[in-house]
Amino acid sequence: MSSNDNITKLVEMGFSRPQAEKALQITNNDVEEAIAYLFEEPIEVSGPDSNEKQQDTVTVSNPQDIPRFDVSSGNLDGNKKERESGTSSGSSSSPDEYEMWYENNTLEHQRNNFAAFLNEKRSGNYPAIIPQTSCYLENYYIPILTALSCVEKFQETCLKPLKHNAQIEWNTEDKSYKIVFKDAEQIPDVSNYTFCAYLQIYLGFLNGLSEGAYISADGLIKNVPSNVREVLQDGIDGVDEFVPKLYECFCSTISSVHGESTIVNDLFKSSVESANDEVINNIFTIDVDSEYYARTIYDSFNELFWGADLEMLGNVRLIKGAEILTVLFASEEETYNSTSFVLDEVFHPEIYSSKYADLLIEMNRAKEGLHLERGEITKEIMRMNSFDGKRIKGLLDSTISYLGGQGRDTKDLEDISESIAESRERLTEKLTAVNEQYASLDVCSVDNVLQFIKNSDMDPPSAYLLIGVVMSDTDFYYRSRSGSWVHQKGSYSARNDLVSMCVEEIDFNSVQQHLSSYTQSLSRPFSLIYARESLLGKSVTSSNEFVKAFFEHDNDLVKDKSTISVHEQSDEVISDPMISDSDHRST
């Protein structure tokens, strides 16, 4: 048996890896001798420096200790520009004041440079929504909407015809446009309808209906619904506070316009309960604070739902999981991280639900029973290895050698030694089998859990596919409808001008490597968006006549525009096309 196999066997018995390695080295890789050595002469292995910072853990003993599944303070992306000045883009309550604030904070040279990007015709398969400026909370509509565009159910819900007809007013001079409703006075909250009309156009754009490479995010940013403006006005400080509110407001907006409250709530709302305390929280994101941050999403959820020592197993659980699950790995500050994050493309969040809670409790109890059996076998091996502080094998061997040297009969002693060796071998084989079964019952291993569920004849948990990885409002990855991965990243100057925009197709291994590098050494914030696999599907924009008509007209305008390569534009180049103070440029 290889040295690594023997090390694994000793580690499974409860010894540390350094102890196992040293014991096998001393006993020339004899696992039985190593076991005897470890039980008779424990090896002291120096631990980490007492001054080294250790990660805290939480022991739950009462309801107030249950992890909070709601928004918490913090800043997910270093979003400081508007916060340090004490000004938020949501500081105005009316749409006109809001748009005025946005225009006043977008300098003229920024609008001129930005227009050059919007003139570029699309040559690849992945059009991009781009913001004029970075580090505004509202910009998070962009990565979220881009990621959600591959979800067929989301598209079907958002692209239903509006009850009030939206009309496009085109500006023939600068070829910009705005959406209006002729019966606006009869609409209780016209901002909801305006936002949903822009949302339909953006979904059409992401589905490739435009011949332009880019579209300005102004349609979303300047026309966020009134409920979002109110949230921003209340003083939201960071992304981990804003994104749950964004989803909540999004649900209420879509429900008021399309009357699909059940559908949108199923898409985005989850419910978490503490069974023992009969407490239920409805949430739109799951927040993983720094104390629960671990190497993978499963390790993080294990700590969050079950506790560090499984003390909450079966108590804190999902009773309803959203079909689109957004997980915010928040951090109040960039703290030291001993390991990089390993990204899972497939996730099974339902294993943390009430549906499988009793089964997992049964699985863990079976493991605890095997733990006792392992202890009894180990004690029996110890008794065969030593007596009265002396090693039996060594004592027998030396006695047989001595008596044999005296010409005396040693057959009985040899039979005893052989019998002990055979018994010890049987016990070691039995311990190996028990250890394998013990390891297979570890509920912290998703593979073990899925196999245990399969063996129990229960329906397997739904698979969720990763559709978005968000580092910031201008740096994110998303899954396209074809299944390939796309990286979109904008670079901005010190003056907050858009300098370059990268939109490239990459493989998932590259996404994993990029996130691993991003989280290496430092525990940095990011967001993961997962969607139930069955929801992903084809584009449905072709059935929306409003969207089709818009892009038929807009593409005629695109053909008339001169193509300007963004790579040839310096930071100081000023081009003729401009974004109007009141209108939104389409491409």
Rosetta blueprint (number, residue, H / E / L):
1 M L
2 S L
3 S H
4 N H
5 D H
6 N H
7 I H
8 T H
9 K H
10 L H
11 V H
12 E H
13 M L
14 G L
15 F L
16 S L
17 R H
18 P H
19 Q H
20 A H
21 E H
22 K H
23 A H
24 L H
25 Q H
26 I H
27 T L
28 N L
29 N L
30 D L
31 V H
32 E H
33 E H
34 A H
35 I H
36 A H
37 Y H
38 L H
39 F H
40 E H
41 E L
42 P L
43 I L
44 E L
45 V L
46 S L
47 G L
48 P L
49 D L
50 S L
51 N L
52 E L
53 K L
54 Q L
55 Q L
56 D L
57 T L
58 V L
59 T L
60 V L
61 S L
62 N L
63 P H
64 Q H
65 D H
66 I L
67 P L
68 R L
69 F L
70 D L
71 V L
72 S L
73 S L
74 G L
75 N L
76 L L
77 D L
78 G L
79 N L
80 K L
81 K H
82 E H
83 R H
84 E H
85 S L
86 G L
87 T L
88 S L
89 S L
90 G L
91 S L
92 S L
93 S L
94 S L
95 P H
96 D H
97 E H
98 Y H
99 E H
100 M H
101 W H
102 Y H
103 E H
104 N H
105 N L
106 T L
107 L L
108 E H
109 H H
110 Q H
111 R H
112 N H
113 N H
114 F H
115 A H
116 A H
117 F H
118 L H
119 N L
120 E L
121 K E
122 R L
123 S L
124 G L
125 N L
126 Y L
127 P L
128 A E
129 I E
130 I E
131 P L
132 Q L
133 T L
134 S L
135 C L
136 Y L
137 L H
138 E H
139 N H
140 Y H
141 Y H
142 I H
143 P H
144 I H
145 L H
146 T H
147 A H
148 L H
149 S L
150 C L
151 V E
152 E H
153 K H
154 F H
155 Q H
156 E H
157 T H
158 C H
159 L L
160 K L
161 P L
162 L L
163 K L
164 H L
165 N L
166 A L
167 Q E
168 I E
169 E E
170 W E
171 N E
172 T L
173 E L
174 D L
175 K L
176 S E
177 Y E
178 K E
179 I E
180 V E
181 F L
182 K L
183 D L
184 A H
185 E H
186 Q H
187 I L
188 P L
189 D L
190 V H
191 S H
192 N H
193 Y H
194 T H
195 F H
196 C H
197 A H
198 Y H
199 L H
200 Q H
201 I H
202 Y H
203 L H
204 G H
205 F H
206 L H
207 N L
208 G L
209 L L
210 S L
211 E L
212 G E
213 A L
214 Y E
215 I E
216 S E
217 A L
218 D H
219 G H
220 L H
221 I H
222 K L
223 N L
224 V L
225 P L
226 S H
227 N H
228 V H
229 R H
230 E H
231 V H
232 L H
233 Q H
234 D L
235 G L
236 I L
237 D L
238 G L
239 V H
240 D H
241 E H
242 F H
243 V H
244 P H
245 K H
246 L H
247 Y H
248 E H
249 C H
250 F H
251 C H
252 S H
253 T H
254 I H
255 S H
256 S H
257 V H
258 H H
259 G L
260 E L
261 S H
262 T H
263 I H
264 V H
265 N H
266 D H
267 L H
268 F H
269 K L
270 S E
271 S E
272 V E
273 E E
274 S E
275 A L
276 N L
277 D L
278 E L
279 V E
280 I E
281 N E
282 N E
283 I E
284 F L
285 T L
286 I E
287 D E
288 V E
289 D L
290 S H
291 E H
292 Y H
293 Y L
294 A L
295 R L
296 T L
297 I H
298 Y H
299 D H
300 S H
301 F H
302 N H
303 E H
304 L H
305 F H
306 W H
307 G L
308 A L
309 D L
310 L L
311 E L
312 M L
313 L L
314 G L
315 N L
316 V E
317 R E
318 L E
319 I E
320 K E
321 G L
322 A L
323 E L
324 I E
325 L E
326 T E
327 V E
328 L E
329 F E
330 A L
331 S L
332 E L
333 E L
334 E L
335 T E
336 Y E
337 N L
338 S L
339 T L
340 S L
341 F L
342 V L
343 L L
344 D L
345 E L
346 V E
347 F E
348 H L
349 P H
350 E H
351 I H
352 Y H
353 S E
354 S H
355 K H
356 Y H
357 A H
358 D H
359 L H
360 L H
361 I H
362 E H
363 M H
364 N H
365 R H
366 A H
367 K H
368 E H
369 G H
370 L H
371 H H
372 L H
373 E H
374 R H
375 G H
376 E H
377 I H
378 T H
379 K H
380 E H
381 I H
382 M H
383 R H
384 M H
385 N H
386 S E
387 F E
388 D L
389 G L
390 K E
391 R E
392 I H
393 K H
394 G H
395 L H
396 L H
397 D H
398 S H
399 T H
400 I H
401 S H
402 Y H
403 L H
404 G H
405 G H
406 Q L
407 G L
408 R L
409 D L
410 T L
411 K H
412 D H
413 L H
414 E H
415 D H
416 I H
417 S H
418 E H
419 S H
420 I H
421 A H
422 E H
423 S H
424 R H
425 E H
426 R H
427 L H
428 T H
429 E H
430 K H
431 L H
432 T H
433 A H
434 V H
435 N H
436 E H
437 Q H
438 Y H
439 A H
440 S H
441 L L
442 D L
443 V L
444 C L
445 S L
446 V H
447 D H
448 N H
449 V H
450 L H
451 Q H
452 F H
453 I H
454 K H
455 N H
456 S L
457 D L
458 M L
459 D L
460 P L
461 P L
462 S L
463 A L
464 Y E
465 L E
466 L E
467 I E
468 G E
469 V E
470 V E
471 M E
472 S E
473 D L
474 T L
475 D E
476 F E
477 Y E
478 Y E
479 R E
480 S L
481 R L
482 S L
483 G L
484 S L
485 W E
486 V E
487 H E
488 Q E
489 K E
490 G E
491 S E
492 Y E
493 S L
494 A L
495 R L
496 N L
497 D L
498 L E
499 V E
500 S E
501 M E
502 C E
503 V E
504 E E
505 E E
506 I E
507 D L
508 F H
509 N H
510 S H
511 V H
512 Q H
513 Q H
514 H H
515 L H
516 S H
517 S H
518 Y H
519 T L
520 Q L
521 S L
522 L E
523 S E
524 R L
525 P L
526 F E
527 S E
528 L E
529 I E
530 Y E
531 A E
532 R E
533 E H
534 S H
535 L H
536 L E
537 G L
538 K L
539 S L
540 V L
541 T H
542 S H
543 S H
544 N L
545 E H
546 F H
547 V H
548 K H
549 A H
550 F H
551 F H
552 E H
553 H H
554 D H
555 N H
556 D H
557 L H
558 V H
559 K H
560 D H
561 K L
562 S L
563 T L
564 I L
565 S L
566 V H
567 H H
568 E H
569 Q L
570 S L
571 D L
572 E L
573 V L
574 I L
575 S L
576 D L
577 P L
578 M L
579 I L
580 S L
581 D L
582 S L
583 D L
584 H E
585 R E
586 S L
587 T L
